[in-house]
Structure formats: structure tokens, C-alpha cells
Amino acid sequence: MTKTAGIPMEHDDGIIRCREVTKQYPVPLSMRSILKLRFERVQKRVLEGVSFDVASGEVFGIVGPNGAGKTTILKILSHLTTPTRGNASVCGFDIEREWPRAVRCIGYCISEERSFFWRLTGRQNLLFFADLLEVPAGTARARIGELLEMLDLAQAADERFMNYSSGMKQKMAIARSLLADPQVLLMDEPTRGLDPRAASRLRSFIDSYISAKGRAAIVTTNQVADVENLCGRIAILDHGDIVALGTLAEIRSLARETAGTGEEVSFERAFTIILERHEKALGAEHRG
């Protein structure tokens, strides 16, 4: 079994699989390089050899500093960008070769959603997107009603989207990701912008949703409450590398071993210890 930072990584029944996924983007040429007639393309590494499985019934958390590559993983799994190397699959379908079949398994919720129609009401938006997803009209209306109630949007359902608060817009993005009853949820910071009660209710909903019918979810987050109350396993991502992976207890144990202490540490402290170790390793590599 492959291991990362001494922690078991793989599940044999993985609904979501990533294998040695690497992503690089070309860095735009500077004016100075152009004037000097230097046209060598420099590649910026975003992900490097990322591998993990997410099993049936599991909520898998990805945490890391801004720019670590968290959202890029979700974009690769949802086919919004392609990996430079490596491969990924969802529900047994290869993301590159079998995307039309893979997409039917996925509900994708991104933060800072901007693709809603601002002059339509919340309900009208959801009906439109349900139609795009080929959800039967009767099923869609019932499903939308349930989601609006669950997300405390029922009273505002017939108001224009443009009048919604940032938290309400985030809830709408979550509702849209659930319209087709997907087997796999990809959620980018789903509780950001939500008040504590709404965030707690959403975590409970995700947990119950994933535990039924062999579903799975990936949640990118930097919210400690999400890590502690929602995610079964957590991957810590830094500079495009998974530097630790395991349950919350395993992550804390690894941090204690790294720090050489027998005292219990919080997840926030464990996160800091593991990142500092990785930063030191990168610094030594560059000096070498």
C-alpha cells in the first residue's frame, strides 16, 4: 500500500481516484524577456504527483495554504482543466477518456459562484439548471423545494438572485450541485460565508447524504470545524504536494512525532507543524 508521510493512502473501493496527478501552467513572458529576445517558456508547478483514493461513504478533506493547489484538484476531477501528467477517475470512468459518463456522477460546488442569472429568482435559476442537467420537471420541482428548505432559502426563493447576500449565493451554489442527486460531490470551501448554524446544518446534510447509496465527497476547506466534524480523512497539501494524509487522529499523531512531544495537539497546531517541516525540507532541497 502506498503511503504519504507514513500514513496509509489507498482504499480498494475508491469511487474517486487520482494517480500521480501533476499540473503545470506556462508562466507568461515578461516584457523584459521579450525585449531581450528570450522566449524560453517557464512552467509553474501547481501539483506534483498527487495520488489518493476516496472510498464509498467517505468525505475526504483537502486543506492547505492559499495557492497550494486545492481548487486545481477539483478542476481536474471536474474536467475544467487537464493534468499535465497522471490520471484520475470518478465512479470508474476515466476523466479524460470517458468524461461524458463521468460528468453524470458529479455535483460540483465552487466558491464565489458567478454563473447564476442575476435577474432571475433563486427558484428560476435552479429550475433552469435542473433542465440543463436533464432532471425531469416534476422531480426537479420537488428536489428544489427540499433543497431550498434544507438551506433556509425557501422564503427568499422567489426573490431575484441579485438581491441575495453572499451567504445566500453560496447556498444557491450548493443547491445547484445537488440538483441531479450526484454520486460524487466536489465542494470548494462549502461553508465559507455561512453563519455557524447554517454551516453546522450543511455539514450534517453532507454527512447523511454521503453515507447513503455509496456516495463520496471531496471538500476543500480551511475551516477547523469542517475538518473536525465532517471529514473522515484529511490530506494536507503544500506547494502542490500531499505532505500528510490520514484521519484527524493520525494527522495529530504525525505532528506529535515530528515535534517530538507527547502532548496532545490541536489540528491547527498539527497543520502548522507539518507545514513547517515541509518548508524546511524544501529549503534544504533548494540549498542542495
Secondary structure, DSSP 8 states (H G I E B T S, - for coil): --EETTEE---TTEEEEEEEEEEEEEE---HHHHHTT----EEEEEEEEEEEEEETT-EEEEE-STTSSHHHHHHHHTTSS--SEEEEEETTEETTTTHHHHGGGEEEE-SS---S-TTSBHHHHHHHHHHHTT--HHHHHHHHHHHHHHTT-GGGTTSBGGG--HHHHHHHHHHHHTTT--SEEEEESTTTT--HHHHHHHHHHHHHHHHTTT-EEEEE---HHHHHHT-SEEEEEETTEEEEEE-HHHHHHHHHHHHT--S---HHHHHHHHHHHHHHHHHHHHH-
